Amino acid sequence: MSGRARASSGSPYEAAFGFARAVRVGQRIIVAGTGPVAPDGSTTPGGVAAQAERCCAIILAAIEELGGSAADVVRTRMLLTHPEDQDAVGAVHARFFGAARPAATMAGVAWLCRPEWRVEIEAEAVIAD
C-alpha cells in the first residue's frame, strides 16, 4: 500500500479535534489514543474492564479496516486514571493482543477527555511484507 489511508471510528472528537482514529502509511498503522466511546457517542457503561474492552474493540476495528490484524500489533500504550485498575485493563489487553505480545506501556495520568473515563489506549501495527 502506498500513500496514506485513514480509518474513522465515528468518535465525536475526531472531527472536533481534527484527527483520524488511525492512519496507515506504507506497512505501518498508528491508532490514536482511544477512549471508551459507545457508537452513539456516549461513554461505554460499566466498569474499567468494559471501558478497556470497548477501547480495544475500536482499535482492532480500525486496524482491520486498514488491512491489519491483532497479530500485527507491535506497540500499545494504556493510560489509566486509577492505578488499581491495572490488573483489569491488563487482562483485557491480553485477550486482544496477548498472542502478538506487543511492546506495551501502562501509565497513570491525571485525567482523560471525559471525567468518567478510566482508561484510554493507543496502538501501532506493522504489516509484514
VMD Tcl script that builds the backbone (N, CA, C; Angstrom):
set m [mol new atoms 387]
animate dup $m
set s [atomselect $m all]
$s set {name element resname resid chain x y z} {
  {N N MET 1 A 0.845 -1.174 0.000}
  {CA C MET 1 A 0.000 0.000 0.000}
  {C C MET 1 A 0.888 1.234 0.000}
  {N N SER 2 A 0.598 2.160 -0.888}
  {CA C SER 2 A 1.348 3.409 -0.905}
  {C C SER 2 A 0.425 4.547 -0.501}
  {N N GLY 3 A 0.992 5.686 -0.186}
  {CA C GLY 3 A 0.171 6.820 0.224}
  {C C GLY 3 A -0.274 6.706 1.661}
  {N N ARG 4 A -1.365 7.398 1.936}
  {CA C ARG 4 A -1.877 7.461 3.302}
  {C C ARG 4 A -3.352 7.087 3.284}
  {N N ALA 5 A -3.737 6.208 4.190}
  {CA C ALA 5 A -5.137 5.821 4.350}
  {C C ALA 5 A -5.551 6.098 5.786}
  {N N ARG 6 A -6.797 6.447 5.975}
  {CA C ARG 6 A -7.299 6.762 7.311}
  {C C ARG 6 A -8.523 5.913 7.636}
  {N N ALA 7 A -8.713 5.667 8.917}
  {CA C ALA 7 A -9.909 4.993 9.417}
  {C C ALA 7 A -10.545 5.899 10.458}
  {N N SER 8 A -11.868 5.900 10.495}
  {CA C SER 8 A -12.618 6.672 11.486}
  {C C SER 8 A -13.443 5.728 12.333}
  {N N SER 9 A -13.598 6.058 13.605}
  {CA C SER 9 A -14.459 5.261 14.474}
  {C C SER 9 A -15.798 5.942 14.701}
  {N N GLY 10 A -15.931 7.175 14.222}
  {CA C GLY 10 A -17.158 7.925 14.449}
  {C C GLY 10 A -17.167 8.689 15.760}
  {N N SER 11 A -16.057 8.668 16.481}
  {CA C SER 11 A -15.980 9.407 17.731}
  {C C SER 11 A -16.234 10.890 17.469}
  {N N PRO 12 A -17.009 11.545 18.330}
  {CA C PRO 12 A -17.246 12.976 18.128}
  {C C PRO 12 A -15.971 13.810 18.228}
  {N N TYR 13 A -14.933 13.279 18.841}
  {CA C TYR 13 A -13.688 14.021 18.996}
  {C C TYR 13 A -12.879 14.092 17.694}
  {N N GLU 14 A -13.085 13.146 16.789}
  {CA C GLU 14 A -12.276 13.118 15.571}
  {C C GLU 14 A -12.444 14.398 14.750}
  {N N ALA 15 A -13.673 14.749 14.435}
  {CA C ALA 15 A -13.905 15.974 13.647}
  {C C ALA 15 A -13.620 17.221 14.486}
  {N N ALA 16 A -14.068 17.218 15.737}
  {CA C ALA 16 A -13.909 18.400 16.588}
  {C C ALA 16 A -12.442 18.735 16.849}
  {N N PHE 17 A -11.602 17.715 17.004}
  {CA C PHE 17 A -10.194 17.928 17.327}
  {C C PHE 17 A -9.281 17.768 16.115}
  {N N GLY 18 A -9.842 17.387 14.955}
  {CA C GLY 18 A -9.075 17.306 13.724}
  {C C GLY 18 A -8.089 16.167 13.655}
  {N N PHE 19 A -8.532 14.942 13.963}
  {CA C PHE 19 A -7.637 13.795 13.864}
  {C C PHE 19 A -8.381 12.586 13.314}
  {N N ALA 20 A -7.631 11.591 12.882}
  {CA C ALA 20 A -8.182 10.320 12.436}
  {C C ALA 20 A -7.989 9.289 13.536}
  {N N ARG 21 A -8.894 8.338 13.631}
  {CA C ARG 21 A -8.733 7.246 14.599}
  {C C ARG 21 A -7.430 6.507 14.320}
  {N N ALA 22 A -7.196 6.235 13.031}
  {CA C ALA 22 A -5.973 5.520 12.659}
  {C C ALA 22 A -5.507 5.992 11.292}
  {N N VAL 23 A -4.198 5.917 11.106}
  {CA C VAL 23 A -3.579 6.295 9.838}
  {C C VAL 23 A -2.632 5.170 9.438}
  {N N ARG 24 A -2.722 4.783 8.162}
  {CA C ARG 24 A -1.766 3.812 7.627}
  {C C ARG 24 A -0.918 4.505 6.582}
  {N N VAL 25 A 0.399 4.386 6.753}
  {CA C VAL 25 A 1.371 4.850 5.778}
  {C C VAL 25 A 2.278 3.662 5.512}
  {N N GLY 26 A 2.284 3.194 4.280}
  {CA C GLY 26 A 3.061 2.005 3.957}
  {C C GLY 26 A 2.568 0.820 4.761}
  {N N GLN 27 A 3.473 0.160 5.439}
  {CA C GLN 27 A 3.123 -1.032 6.209}
  {C C GLN 27 A 2.812 -0.717 7.682}
  {N N ARG 28 A 2.816 0.546 8.046}
  {CA C ARG 28 A 2.639 0.951 9.445}
  {C C ARG 28 A 1.254 1.551 9.670}
  {N N ILE 29 A 0.593 1.103 10.731}
  {CA C ILE 29 A -0.706 1.638 11.147}
  {C C ILE 29 A -0.537 2.209 12.544}
  {N N ILE 30 A -0.911 3.466 12.712}
  {CA C ILE 30 A -0.844 4.112 14.015}
  {C C ILE 30 A -2.267 4.445 14.433}
  {N N VAL 31 A -2.653 3.972 15.610}
  {CA C VAL 31 A -4.001 4.211 16.131}
  {C C VAL 31 A -3.904 5.213 17.271}
  {N N ALA 32 A -4.668 6.288 17.156}
  {CA C ALA 32 A -4.670 7.356 18.154}
  {C C ALA 32 A -5.171 6.850 19.503}
  {N N GLY 33 A -4.890 7.633 20.529}
  {CA C GLY 33 A -5.439 7.342 21.842}
  {C C GLY 33 A -6.935 7.143 21.713}
  {N N THR 34 A -7.432 6.028 22.235}
  {CA C THR 34 A -8.813 5.613 22.029}
  {C C THR 34 A -9.513 5.467 23.363}
  {N N GLY 35 A -10.521 6.302 23.567}
  {CA C GLY 35 A -11.321 6.236 24.781}
  {C C GLY 35 A -12.528 5.336 24.584}
  {N N PRO 36 A -13.233 5.041 25.663}
  {CA C PRO 36 A -14.366 4.120 25.612}
  {C C PRO 36 A -15.658 4.792 25.130}
  {N N VAL 37 A -15.661 5.182 23.862}
  {CA C VAL 37 A -16.818 5.868 23.285}
  {C C VAL 37 A -17.753 4.837 22.662}
  {N N ALA 38 A -19.001 4.844 23.086}
  {CA C ALA 38 A -20.017 3.955 22.527}
  {C C ALA 38 A -20.420 4.455 21.139}
  {N N PRO 39 A -21.061 3.609 20.327}
  {CA C PRO 39 A -21.449 4.024 18.977}
  {C C PRO 39 A -22.303 5.300 18.923}
  {N N ASP 40 A -23.065 5.567 19.972}
  {CA C ASP 40 A -23.900 6.782 19.979}
  {C C ASP 40 A -23.156 8.014 20.496}
  {N N GLY 41 A -21.862 7.875 20.785}
  {CA C GLY 41 A -21.061 8.996 21.270}
  {C C GLY 41 A -20.988 9.099 22.780}
  {N N SER 42 A -21.787 8.312 23.479}
  {CA C SER 42 A -21.745 8.325 24.944}
  {C C SER 42 A -20.574 7.476 25.426}
  {N N THR 43 A -20.334 7.510 26.723}
  {CA C THR 43 A -19.295 6.673 27.315}
  {C C THR 43 A -19.832 5.262 27.508}
  {N N THR 44 A -19.011 4.281 27.209}
  {CA C THR 44 A -19.382 2.885 27.392}
  {C C THR 44 A -19.754 2.656 28.861}
  {N N PRO 45 A -20.935 2.083 29.103}
  {CA C PRO 45 A -21.332 1.834 30.501}
  {C C PRO 45 A -20.526 0.693 31.112}
  {N N GLY 46 A -20.470 0.676 32.432}
  {CA C GLY 46 A -19.783 -0.388 33.144}
  {C C GLY 46 A -18.479 0.087 33.737}
  {N N GLY 47 A -17.763 -0.843 34.294}
  {CA C GLY 47 A -16.502 -0.545 34.952}
  {C C GLY 47 A -15.345 -0.435 33.987}
  {N N VAL 48 A -14.147 -0.394 34.549}
  {CA C VAL 48 A -12.952 -0.179 33.741}
  {C C VAL 48 A -12.712 -1.319 32.757}
  {N N ALA 49 A -13.063 -2.553 33.096}
  {CA C ALA 49 A -12.878 -3.655 32.155}
  {C C ALA 49 A -13.753 -3.457 30.921}
  {N N ALA 50 A -14.986 -3.031 31.118}
  {CA C ALA 50 A -15.876 -2.758 29.981}
  {C C ALA 50 A -15.333 -1.602 29.147}
  {N N GLN 51 A -14.782 -0.596 29.803}
  {CA C GLN 51 A -14.191 0.520 29.075}
  {C C GLN 51 A -12.978 0.063 28.264}
  {N N ALA 52 A -12.117 -0.734 28.854}
  {CA C ALA 52 A -10.938 -1.235 28.142}
  {C C ALA 52 A -11.349 -2.122 26.973}
  {N N GLU 53 A -12.359 -2.936 27.173}
  {CA C GLU 53 A -12.879 -3.801 26.109}
  {C C GLU 53 A -13.328 -2.957 24.920}
  {N N ARG 54 A -14.045 -1.876 25.192}
  {CA C ARG 54 A -14.510 -1.006 24.108}
  {C C ARG 54 A -13.336 -0.335 23.408}
  {N N CYS 55 A -12.362 0.149 24.165}
  {CA C CYS 55 A -11.171 0.759 23.565}
  {C C CYS 55 A -10.483 -0.223 22.625}
  {N N CYS 56 A -10.266 -1.428 23.086}
  {CA C CYS 56 A -9.572 -2.434 22.270}
  {C C CYS 56 A -10.390 -2.814 21.041}
  {N N ALA 57 A -11.702 -2.902 21.175}
  {CA C ALA 57 A -12.554 -3.233 20.028}
  {C C ALA 57 A -12.476 -2.138 18.966}
  {N N ILE 58 A -12.489 -0.878 19.386}
  {CA C ILE 58 A -12.370 0.238 18.440}
  {C C ILE 58 A -11.011 0.190 17.746}
  {N N ILE 59 A -9.967 -0.040 18.506}
  {CA C ILE 59 A -8.609 -0.115 17.957}
  {C C ILE 59 A -8.513 -1.237 16.930}
  {N N LEU 60 A -8.980 -2.422 17.299}
  {CA C LEU 60 A -8.877 -3.564 16.398}
  {C C LEU 60 A -9.696 -3.338 15.128}
  {N N ALA 61 A -10.876 -2.741 15.245}
  {CA C ALA 61 A -11.690 -2.453 14.056}
  {C C ALA 61 A -10.955 -1.508 13.109}
  {N N ALA 62 A -10.289 -0.500 13.649}
  {CA C ALA 62 A -9.537 0.449 12.820}
  {C C ALA 62 A -8.369 -0.240 12.128}
  {N N ILE 63 A -7.654 -1.077 12.871}
  {CA C ILE 63 A -6.520 -1.804 12.284}
  {C C ILE 63 A -7.005 -2.725 11.165}
  {N N GLU 64 A -8.105 -3.424 11.412}
  {CA C GLU 64 A -8.640 -4.324 10.392}
  {C C GLU 64 A -9.131 -3.561 9.170}
  {N N GLU 65 A -9.760 -2.406 9.378}
  {CA C GLU 65 A -10.218 -1.586 8.255}
  {C C GLU 65 A -9.055 -1.181 7.356}
  {N N LEU 66 A -7.882 -1.023 7.950}
  {CA C LEU 66 A -6.699 -0.605 7.195}
  {C C LEU 66 A -5.828 -1.786 6.754}
  {N N GLY 67 A -6.356 -3.001 6.870}
  {CA C GLY 67 A -5.670 -4.163 6.331}
  {C C GLY 67 A -4.806 -4.944 7.290}
  {N N GLY 68 A -4.879 -4.643 8.578}
  {CA C GLY 68 A -4.074 -5.347 9.566}
  {C C GLY 68 A -4.921 -6.260 10.440}
  {N N SER 69 A -4.270 -6.803 11.454}
  {CA C SER 69 A -4.947 -7.680 12.411}
  {C C SER 69 A -4.286 -7.513 13.782}
  {N N ALA 70 A -4.872 -8.137 14.770}
  {CA C ALA 70 A -4.288 -8.094 16.118}
  {C C ALA 70 A -2.875 -8.660 16.116}
  {N N ALA 71 A -2.604 -9.613 15.249}
  {CA C ALA 71 A -1.272 -10.230 15.177}
  {C C ALA 71 A -0.211 -9.245 14.710}
  {N N ASP 72 A -0.617 -8.150 14.067}
  {CA C ASP 72 A 0.329 -7.157 13.554}
  {C C ASP 72 A 0.677 -6.071 14.570}
  {N N VAL 73 A 0.017 -6.072 15.719}
  {CA C VAL 73 A 0.242 -5.023 16.722}
  {C C VAL 73 A 1.618 -5.208 17.351}
  {N N VAL 74 A 2.408 -4.129 17.321}
  {CA C VAL 74 A 3.774 -4.190 17.858}
  {C C VAL 74 A 3.972 -3.287 19.076}
  {N N ARG 75 A 3.024 -2.379 19.329}
  {CA C ARG 75 A 3.176 -1.439 20.447}
  {C C ARG 75 A 1.802 -1.001 20.915}
  {N N THR 76 A 1.627 -0.944 22.235}
  {CA C THR 76 A 0.413 -0.371 22.819}
  {C C THR 76 A 0.793 0.518 23.994}
  {N N ARG 77 A -0.100 1.464 24.277}
  {CA C ARG 77 A 0.039 2.321 25.458}
  {C C ARG 77 A -1.320 2.380 26.139}
  {N N MET 78 A -1.331 2.076 27.423}
  {CA C MET 78 A -2.552 2.106 28.215}
  {C C MET 78 A -2.422 3.208 29.256}
  {N N LEU 79 A -3.332 4.151 29.209}
  {CA C LEU 79 A -3.315 5.275 30.142}
  {C C LEU 79 A -4.458 5.102 31.132}
  {N N LEU 80 A -4.120 5.087 32.411}
  {CA C LEU 80 A -5.104 4.835 33.466}
  {C C LEU 80 A -5.193 6.029 34.406}
  {N N THR 81 A -6.388 6.323 34.867}
  {CA C THR 81 A -6.552 7.383 35.859}
  {C C THR 81 A -6.539 6.837 37.291}
  {N N HIS 82 A -6.655 5.524 37.443}
  {CA C HIS 82 A -6.652 4.897 38.765}
  {C C HIS 82 A -5.690 3.705 38.743}
  {N N PRO 83 A -4.612 3.742 39.523}
  {CA C PRO 83 A -3.626 2.659 39.472}
  {C C PRO 83 A -4.194 1.291 39.828}
  {N N GLU 84 A -5.244 1.249 40.619}
  {CA C GLU 84 A -5.822 -0.039 40.996}
  {C C GLU 84 A -6.514 -0.748 39.825}
  {N N ASP 85 A -6.641 -0.073 38.694}
  {CA C ASP 85 A -7.279 -0.661 37.510}
  {C C ASP 85 A -6.316 -1.461 36.640}
  {N N GLN 86 A -5.016 -1.487 36.998}
  {CA C GLN 86 A -4.027 -2.095 36.103}
  {C C GLN 86 A -4.290 -3.568 35.808}
  {N N ASP 87 A -4.708 -4.346 36.773}
  {CA C ASP 87 A -4.930 -5.774 36.517}
  {C C ASP 87 A -6.115 -6.000 35.583}
  {N N ALA 88 A -7.197 -5.264 35.788}
  {CA C ALA 88 A -8.380 -5.421 34.934}
  {C C ALA 88 A -8.082 -5.005 33.498}
  {N N VAL 89 A -7.402 -3.880 33.321}
  {CA C VAL 89 A -7.063 -3.406 31.982}
  {C C VAL 89 A -6.042 -4.340 31.340}
  {N N GLY 90 A -5.060 -4.783 32.103}
  {CA C GLY 90 A -4.072 -5.716 31.585}
  {C C GLY 90 A -4.691 -7.022 31.102}
  {N N ALA 91 A -5.697 -7.518 31.812}
  {CA C ALA 91 A -6.364 -8.756 31.404}
  {C C ALA 91 A -7.103 -8.581 30.079}
  {N N VAL 92 A -7.751 -7.439 29.905}
  {CA C VAL 92 A -8.433 -7.169 28.635}
  {C C VAL 92 A -7.406 -7.046 27.516}
  {N N HIS 93 A -6.332 -6.314 27.768}
  {CA C HIS 93 A -5.255 -6.166 26.784}
  {C C HIS 93 A -4.741 -7.540 26.356}
  {N N ALA 94 A -4.546 -8.433 27.306}
  {CA C ALA 94 A -4.041 -9.778 26.998}
  {C C ALA 94 A -5.007 -10.552 26.112}
  {N N ARG 95 A -6.304 -10.403 26.336}
  {CA C ARG 95 A -7.293 -11.096 25.493}
  {C C ARG 95 A -7.215 -10.631 24.044}
  {N N PHE 96 A -7.013 -9.340 23.830}
  {CA C PHE 96 A -6.977 -8.803 22.477}
  {C C PHE 96 A -5.614 -8.963 21.810}
  {N N PHE 97 A -4.543 -8.719 22.552}
  {CA C PHE 97 A -3.222 -8.603 21.940}
  {C C PHE 97 A -2.175 -9.552 22.503}
  {N N GLY 98 A -2.559 -10.407 23.435}
  {CA C GLY 98 A -1.605 -11.282 24.108}
  {C C GLY 98 A -0.858 -12.222 23.180}
  {N N ALA 99 A -1.502 -12.685 22.124}
  {CA C ALA 99 A -0.823 -13.590 21.195}
  {C C ALA 99 A 0.293 -12.867 20.443}
  {N N ALA 100 A 0.113 -11.571 20.174}
  {CA C ALA 100 A 1.132 -10.782 19.464}
  {C C ALA 100 A 2.256 -10.343 20.397}
  {N N ARG 101 A 1.952 -10.249 21.707}
  {CA C ARG 101 A 2.919 -9.805 22.710}
  {C C ARG 101 A 3.632 -8.515 22.306}
  {N N PRO 102 A 2.867 -7.431 22.064}
  {CA C PRO 102 A 3.499 -6.173 21.672}
  {C C PRO 102 A 4.270 -5.552 22.828}
  {N N ALA 103 A 5.192 -4.677 22.477}
  {CA C ALA 103 A 5.808 -3.835 23.498}
  {C C ALA 103 A 4.667 -2.985 24.059}
  {N N ALA 104 A 4.567 -2.882 25.364}
  {CA C ALA 104 A 3.412 -2.202 25.955}
  {C C ALA 104 A 3.844 -1.322 27.117}
  {N N THR 105 A 3.149 -0.209 27.251}
  {CA C THR 105 A 3.350 0.700 28.370}
  {C C THR 105 A 2.012 0.913 29.046}
  {N N MET 106 A 2.023 0.896 30.373}
  {CA C MET 106 A 0.841 1.250 31.151}
  {C C MET 106 A 1.281 2.374 32.078}
  {N N ALA 107 A 0.587 3.504 31.992}
  {CA C ALA 107 A 0.988 4.663 32.777}
  {C C ALA 107 A -0.222 5.326 33.416}
  {N N GLY 108 A 0.010 5.951 34.537}
  {CA C GLY 108 A -1.032 6.710 35.210}
  {C C GLY 108 A -1.051 8.138 34.709}
  {N N VAL 109 A -2.250 8.668 34.552}
  {CA C VAL 109 A -2.435 10.050 34.123}
  {C C VAL 109 A -3.442 10.718 35.053}
  {N N ALA 110 A -3.395 12.034 35.101}
  {CA C ALA 110 A -4.290 12.773 35.996}
  {C C ALA 110 A -5.727 12.816 35.496}
  {N N TRP 111 A -5.902 12.865 34.179}
  {CA C TRP 111 A -7.258 12.950 33.641}
  {C C TRP 111 A -7.274 12.522 32.178}
  {N N LEU 112 A -8.478 12.209 31.685}
  {CA C LEU 112 A -8.709 11.912 30.276}
  {C C LEU 112 A -9.832 12.845 29.791}
  {N N CYS 113 A -10.226 12.745 28.532}
  {CA C CYS 113 A -11.163 13.719 27.949}
  {C C CYS 113 A -12.505 13.845 28.677}
  {N N ARG 114 A -12.984 12.766 29.208}
  {CA C ARG 114 A -14.230 12.803 29.980}
  {C C ARG 114 A -13.935 12.324 31.395}
  {N N PRO 115 A -14.541 12.942 32.386}
  {CA C PRO 115 A -14.211 12.587 33.771}
  {C C PRO 115 A -14.544 11.145 34.146}
  {N N GLU 116 A -15.487 10.528 33.455}
  {CA C GLU 116 A -15.862 9.141 33.769}
  {C C GLU 116 A -14.945 8.116 33.093}
  {N N TRP 117 A -14.102 8.557 32.174}
  {CA C TRP 117 A -13.164 7.632 31.532}
  {C C TRP 117 A -12.063 7.264 32.518}
  {N N ARG 118 A -11.802 5.963 32.614}
  {CA C ARG 118 A -10.729 5.484 33.476}
  {C C ARG 118 A -9.557 4.927 32.677}
  {N N VAL 119 A -9.749 4.780 31.357}
  {CA C VAL 119 A -8.704 4.210 30.516}
  {C C VAL 119 A -8.792 4.782 29.103}
  {N N GLU 120 A -7.637 4.933 28.489}
  {CA C GLU 120 A -7.509 5.264 27.080}
  {C C GLU 120 A -6.324 4.441 26.566}
  {N N ILE 121 A -6.456 3.916 25.355}
  {CA C ILE 121 A -5.426 3.013 24.818}
  {C C ILE 121 A -5.076 3.442 23.399}
  {N N GLU 122 A -3.794 3.335 23.051}
  {CA C GLU 122 A -3.375 3.563 21.670}
  {C C GLU 122 A -2.528 2.382 21.234}
  {N N ALA 123 A -2.353 2.256 19.908}
  {CA C ALA 123 A -1.636 1.089 19.385}
  {C C ALA 123 A -0.923 1.418 18.084}
  {N N GLU 124 A 0.061 0.605 17.771}
  {CA C GLU 124 A 0.758 0.666 16.494}
  {C C GLU 124 A 0.863 -0.752 15.958}
  {N N ALA 125 A 0.693 -0.879 14.645}
  {CA C ALA 125 A 0.818 -2.179 13.995}
  {C C ALA 125 A 1.739 -2.039 12.798}
  {N N VAL 126 A 2.418 -3.117 12.474}
  {CA C VAL 126 A 3.255 -3.167 11.286}
  {C C VAL 126 A 2.836 -4.402 10.507}
  {N N ILE 127 A 2.452 -4.186 9.258}
  {CA C ILE 127 A 2.017 -5.294 8.405}
  {C C ILE 127 A 3.264 -5.914 7.779}
  {N N ALA 128 A 3.404 -7.215 7.938}
  {CA C ALA 128 A 4.572 -7.903 7.381}
  {C C ALA 128 A 4.551 -7.855 5.859}
  {N N ASP 129 A 5.725 -7.802 5.277}
  {CA C ASP 129 A 5.836 -7.800 3.799}
  {C C ASP 129 A 5.380 -9.131 3.237}
}
mol reanalyze $m
mol bondsrecalc $m
mol representation Tube
mol addrep $m
